[in-house]
Amino acid sequence: MMIYKGGNGLNPNEAVTIIGATDELEGIDSEFIWIEEKYGDQDNDWELIDQKLVEVEGIKYDQLRIKLLNGEIKEIWFDITEFYGK
C-alpha cells in the first residue's frame, strides 16, 4: 500500500514523499496517481512537460513540470529516496 507524506510538492522543502513502493516503476506510477488525484486526468486536464532526477544533500527527488489546461505551469517535487534504485 502506497502512502504519501510531506507537503504540497511545489518545492523540495514541501516534496511529496512516497512510502511503500516496491520498485522504481511502482514509485513512478504512484507519482502520476498523486498528480491525477490533485490536478485531474492526464489526458484531459494536464500534460507532462518534463521530468528529471535531482539530488540535494543525499535526497533524491523526481521533479516534474506539468502544464494545466489554463496554461499554468506547475513544478511538482517527489522525494523518491526510499525506492530509487530498487
MARSE-282026 format. One record per residue (C-alpha): chain; x, y, z. Coordinates in nm, 4 decimals, padded with zeros to 6 digits. Layout:
<recs>
REC   mol          X          Y          Z
REC     A          X          Y          Z
...
</recs>
This chain:
<recs>
REC   mol          X          Y          Z
REC     A    00.0000    00.0000    00.0000
REC     A    00.1350    00.3366   -00.1049
REC     A    00.1487    00.6188    00.1479
REC     A    00.2004    00.9847    00.0601
REC     A    00.3592    01.2097    00.3200
REC     A    00.5122    01.5532    00.3181
REC     A    00.3735    01.8686    00.1724
REC     A    00.2093    02.0005   -00.1414
REC     A    00.5024    01.9113   -00.3687
REC     A    00.5563    02.2631   -00.5002
REC     A    00.9225    02.2807   -00.3933
REC     A    01.1879    02.0489   -00.2446
REC     A    01.1072    02.1555    00.1129
REC     A    00.7415    02.0594    00.0554
REC     A    00.8131    01.7465   -00.1524
REC     A    00.5654    01.4623   -00.1544
REC     A    00.7331    01.1548   -00.0046
REC     A    00.6227    00.8207   -00.1448
REC     A    00.6465    00.5337    00.1024
REC     A    00.5829    00.1692    00.0254
REC     A    00.6844    00.1414   -00.3397
REC     A    00.8482   -00.1929   -00.4078
REC     A    01.0492   -00.0611   -00.7042
REC     A    01.1023    00.2427   -00.9264
REC     A    00.8174    00.1576   -01.1646
REC     A    00.5654    00.1355   -00.8845
REC     A    00.7031    00.4561   -00.7336
REC     A    00.6761    00.6497   -01.0594
REC     A    00.3239    00.5173   -01.1167
REC     A    00.2403    00.6464   -00.7689
REC     A    00.3650    00.9931   -00.8632
REC     A    00.1216    01.0087   -01.1537
REC     A   -00.1630    00.8775   -00.9362
REC     A   -00.0923    01.1581   -00.6842
REC     A   -00.0881    01.4203   -00.9604
REC     A   -00.4134    01.2903   -01.1083
REC     A   -00.5797    01.2977   -00.7652
REC     A   -00.4762    01.6614   -00.7252
REC     A   -00.4945    01.8009   -01.0811
REC     A   -00.7228    01.5652   -01.2725
REC     A   -00.6767    01.3251   -01.5594
REC     A   -00.3519    01.3485   -01.7566
REC     A   -00.5323    01.3027   -02.0888
REC     A   -00.7830    01.5814   -02.0251
REC     A   -00.6615    01.8205   -01.7533
REC     A   -00.2835    01.8499   -01.7753
REC     A    00.0197    01.7436   -01.9763
REC     A    00.3692    01.6465   -01.8701
REC     A    00.6323    01.8944   -01.9896
REC     A    00.9393    01.7232   -01.8459
REC     A    01.0680    01.5069   -01.5649
REC     A    01.4158    01.4885   -01.4136
REC     A    01.6115    01.3443   -01.1246
REC     A    01.7537    01.5999   -00.8816
REC     A    01.9740    01.5145   -00.5831
REC     A    02.0139    01.7594   -00.2953
REC     A    02.2227    01.6663    00.0095
REC     A    02.1703    01.2936   -00.0451
REC     A    01.7953    01.3186   -00.1010
REC     A    01.6765    01.2072   -00.4420
REC     A    01.3866    01.3939   -00.5958
REC     A    01.1825    01.3419   -00.9063
REC     A    01.0930    01.6868   -01.0362
REC     A    00.8038    01.7039   -01.2812
REC     A    00.6723    02.0063   -01.4647
REC     A    00.3153    01.9908   -01.5857
REC     A    00.1007    02.2326   -01.7829
REC     A   -00.2606    02.2746   -01.6741
REC     A   -00.5452    02.3443   -01.9171
REC     A   -00.5407    02.7137   -01.8255
REC     A   -00.1732    02.7322   -01.9325
REC     A   -00.0352    02.7447   -01.5787
REC     A    00.2902    02.5555   -01.5276
REC     A    00.3292    02.3599   -01.2024
REC     A    00.6559    02.2189   -01.0743
REC     A    00.5977    01.9128   -00.8559
REC     A    00.8640    01.7531   -00.6363
REC     A    00.8614    01.3953   -00.5090
REC     A    01.1102    01.2560   -00.2575
REC     A    01.1948    00.9215   -00.4196
REC     A    01.4867    00.8285   -00.1932
REC     A    01.3102    00.5237   -00.0492
REC     A    01.2504    00.3476   -00.3812
REC     A    01.5199    00.4935   -00.6070
REC     A    01.7413    00.2193   -00.7493
REC     A    01.5135   -00.0711   -00.6482
</recs>
